[in-house]
């Protein structure tokens, strides 16, 4: 196997502190994140670990996947709007001062990621919020398999967004990005 367990981390692959699962859940509780969101992030974490452990051809930091999934919606302590991902990255980076990779997972989980141009359109800090690392991609994909704690397909998840926001060009691009991430992950799982 080519992944790293909690106590067997390739230190060169991690920048900054990664809390334990108990510490991460404690942070969410201390910030008063709702029980519904905590249940959601735990479901996403289980799915992300399941995906990650089925990949053996590239190294994956399981602790980063697990904790990144638990913290991916931390921005929802401040807002449930579109920018909760960016706010989550800021909380992790500036307030908690823990791993930059965890901040990136929070920032890049939204939809299938957001390009620098799209960020400008939406009035969020201009940079790419597209998932790049394998850990970012796994958490992004795992999140799309849930509405709350209800398991759904990518098709169902985007249908929900299409009903709420219309079948617009941005959501169609986002759906394609998520489908591309899913294809990439599944090719690693079943080479």
Residue pairs with C-beta under 8 A, 6 or more apart in sequence:
1 53
1 56
2 55
2 56
2 57
2 58
2 59
2 60
3 52
3 53
3 55
3 56
3 59
3 60
3 61
3 62
4 10
4 13
4 59
4 60
4 61
4 62
4 63
5 62
5 63
6 20
6 62
6 63
6 66
9 18
9 61
9 63
10 59
10 61
13 59
13 61
13 64
14 61
14 63
14 64
14 99
14 101
15 99
15 100
15 101
16 97
16 98
16 99
16 100
16 101
16 102
17 97
17 98
17 99
18 63
18 64
18 67
18 98
18 99
18 101
18 102
19 27
19 67
19 98
20 67
21 66
21 67
21 70
24 67
24 70
24 71
25 38
25 42
25 70
27 71
27 74
27 96
28 37
28 38
28 41
28 70
28 71
28 74
28 77
29 38
31 74
31 77
31 91
32 77
33 73
33 74
33 76
33 77
34 76
36 148
37 73
37 76
39 148
39 149
40 73
40 146
40 148
40 149
41 69
41 70
41 71
41 72
41 73
42 70
43 146
43 149
44 69
44 72
44 139
44 142
44 143
44 145
44 146
45 65
45 66
45 69
45 70
45 142
47 69
47 142
47 145
47 146
48 65
48 66
48 68
48 69
48 138
48 139
48 141
48 142
49 62
49 65
49 66
49 69
51 138
51 141
51 142
51 185
51 189
52 60
52 62
52 65
52 135
52 138
53 62
54 189
55 134
55 185
55 188
55 189
57 188
57 191
58 134
58 188
60 134
60 135
60 138
61 135
64 99
64 101
64 102
64 105
64 135
65 135
65 138
65 139
67 102
68 101
68 102
68 105
68 106
68 135
68 136
68 139
69 105
69 139
69 142
69 143
71 88
71 92
71 102
71 105
71 106
72 85
72 88
72 105
72 106
72 109
72 139
72 143
73 84
73 88
73 106
73 109
74 88
74 91
74 92
74 106
75 83
75 84
75 85
75 86
75 87
75 88
75 89
75 90
75 91
75 106
76 84
76 88
77 91
78 84
78 87
78 91
79 87
82 110
82 122
83 122
83 124
84 110
85 106
85 107
85 108
85 109
85 110
85 114
85 129
86 107
86 124
86 125
86 129
88 103
88 106
88 107
89 103
89 104
89 106
89 107
90 103
91 106
92 98
92 99
92 102
92 103
92 106
93 100
93 103
101 133
101 135
104 132
104 133
104 136
105 135
105 136
105 139
107 129
108 129
108 130
108 131
108 132
108 136
108 140
109 131
109 136
109 139
109 140
109 143
110 129
111 161
111 171
111 174
111 177
111 178
112 130
112 131
112 140
112 144
112 173
112 174
112 175
112 176
112 177
112 178
112 180
112 181
113 128
113 129
113 130
113 131
113 140
113 174
113 177
114 122
114 124
114 128
114 129
114 130
115 128
115 129
115 130
116 126
116 127
116 128
118 170
119 125
119 126
119 127
119 128
119 129
120 126
130 177
131 137
131 139
131 140
131 181
134 188
137 181
137 184
137 185
138 185
140 178
140 181
141 178
141 181
141 182
141 185
144 154
144 157
144 178
144 182
145 151
145 152
145 153
145 154
145 157
146 152
146 157
147 156
147 157
147 160
152 160
154 175
154 178
154 179
154 182
158 171
158 174
158 175
158 178
161 171
162 171
165 171
